[in-house]
Amino acid sequence: MTDMTSAAAPRHWFYAIPLLGWIARDIAHGDEDTIYYALVIVLTALVLIFKTWGLAGITMVCLAAVPLVFLTLILITLGK
């Protein structure tokens, strides 16, 4: 009997997150079209947020994205 764990793809900590890890693993190792499906899902979630909570929901999404944008700007400034 062979050991199957050594032949498996390396596992990252992000893959352990239940829903997001599955999507990230599928984008990284799946078909080329998977990224487009993920973008459609995100766009649909934004539309549903706007339909449910209106402008306050979109404001909360933008507020949650501020640290990611700051980190991106810092990494661009550092040249990474």
Order of alpha helices (4+ residues) and beta strands (2+ residues): alpha-alpha-alpha
